[in-house]
């Protein structure tokens, strides 16, 4: 992939959804990596409780995860080769999806104290 952030021109919802899924994919308790392909399967995306959701060691607003349940977002990510075989609530990120720079990584640098 190119070094320019969001080189595939994902829209805001797609980029945010992928960035959050990348955080989930890094947690071995929530995701399973296939060492042969590099793909990471997430059997169930996190669900909100109240006005927030825990994603790994981060807490984000419920409205930030609206793409998790949106089949059109996952269809777009699949078309662009960043996800595959998505049957919500389970998703699989490809190696390209895991490596993709959404330009939103700076949002997940400070761990929540919640």
C-alpha positions as CSV (number, residue, x, y, z in Angstrom):
1,X,0.0,0.0,0.0
2,X,1.0,3.6,-0.5
3,X,2.1,5.7,2.4
4,X,-0.5,8.4,1.8
5,X,-3.3,8.1,4.4
6,X,-6.7,6.9,3.1
7,X,-5.3,6.2,-0.4
8,X,-8.4,4.3,-1.4
9,X,-10.6,7.3,-0.5
10,X,-12.8,5.6,2.0
11,X,-15.6,7.9,3.1
12,X,-15.7,9.0,6.8
13,X,-17.9,6.2,8.0
14,X,-15.9,3.5,6.1
15,X,-12.6,4.9,7.4
16,X,-13.8,5.1,11.0
17,X,-15.3,1.6,10.9
18,X,-12.1,0.1,9.5
19,X,-9.9,2.0,12.1
20,X,-12.1,0.7,14.9
21,X,-12.1,-2.8,13.5
22,X,-8.3,-2.7,13.3
23,X,-8.2,-2.0,17.0
24,X,-10.4,-5.0,17.7
25,X,-8.3,-7.2,15.4
26,X,-5.2,-6.4,17.5
27,X,-6.8,-8.0,20.6
28,X,-6.2,-11.7,20.7
29,X,-9.1,-12.2,23.0
30,X,-11.5,-10.7,20.4
31,X,-9.9,-11.8,17.1
32,X,-8.2,-14.8,15.5
33,X,-5.3,-14.3,13.0
34,X,-4.7,-16.8,10.2
35,X,-0.9,-17.0,10.0
36,X,-1.1,-18.5,6.5
37,X,-3.0,-15.6,4.9
38,X,-2.6,-12.8,7.4
39,X,-6.3,-12.3,7.6
40,X,-7.9,-11.7,11.0
41,X,-11.4,-13.0,11.8
42,X,-13.5,-11.1,14.4
43,X,-16.3,-13.5,15.4
44,X,-18.4,-10.7,17.0
45,X,-17.9,-7.0,16.9
46,X,-18.3,-5.2,20.2
47,X,-21.7,-4.1,21.3
48,X,-22.4,-0.8,23.1
49,X,-23.7,-0.5,26.6
50,X,-25.2,2.9,27.4
51,X,-23.6,5.7,25.4
52,X,-20.3,4.0,24.8
53,X,-18.6,0.8,23.7
54,X,-15.3,-0.7,24.8
55,X,-13.0,-1.5,21.8
56,X,-9.8,-3.1,23.1
57,X,-8.5,-0.7,25.8
58,X,-10.4,2.2,24.3
59,X,-13.8,3.6,25.0
60,X,-15.7,5.3,22.1
61,X,-19.1,6.8,21.7
62,X,-21.9,4.5,20.5
63,X,-22.4,6.8,17.5
64,X,-18.8,6.1,16.4
65,X,-19.5,2.4,15.8
66,X,-22.6,2.9,13.5
67,X,-20.6,1.4,10.6
68,X,-20.2,-1.9,12.5
69,X,-23.8,-2.9,11.8
70,X,-24.0,-1.3,8.4
71,X,-23.8,-4.0,5.6
72,X,-23.1,-1.3,3.0
73,X,-19.9,-0.2,4.8
74,X,-18.6,-3.8,4.9
75,X,-19.6,-4.3,1.2
76,X,-17.5,-1.3,0.3
77,X,-14.5,-2.5,2.4
78,X,-14.8,-5.9,0.8
79,X,-14.9,-4.4,-2.7
80,X,-11.7,-2.5,-1.9
81,X,-10.0,-5.7,-0.6
82,X,-9.8,-4.6,3.0
83,X,-12.4,-7.1,4.3
84,X,-13.9,-10.4,3.1
85,X,-16.6,-12.9,3.8
86,X,-18.5,-10.6,6.1
87,X,-21.6,-12.0,7.8
88,X,-22.5,-9.6,10.5
89,X,-21.8,-9.6,13.4
90,X,-18.7,-11.5,12.3
91,X,-16.1,-9.9,10.0
92,X,-12.8,-10.8,8.5
93,X,-10.1,-8.2,7.8
94,X,-7.6,-9.0,5.1
95,X,-3.9,-8.3,5.6
96,X,-4.4,-5.2,3.4
97,X,-7.2,-4.1,5.7
98,X,-5.1,-4.5,8.8
99,X,-2.2,-2.6,7.2
100,X,-4.4,0.2,5.7
101,X,-3.7,3.7,7.0
102,X,-7.1,5.3,7.5
103,X,-5.5,8.5,8.8
104,X,-7.4,8.0,12.0
105,X,-4.8,6.0,14.0
106,X,-4.0,9.1,16.1
107,X,-7.4,8.7,17.7
108,X,-6.3,5.5,19.4
109,X,-3.1,6.5,21.2
110,X,-4.4,7.1,24.7
111,X,-5.8,4.2,26.6
112,X,-9.0,4.9,28.4
113,X,-9.1,4.9,32.2
114,X,-12.8,3.8,32.2
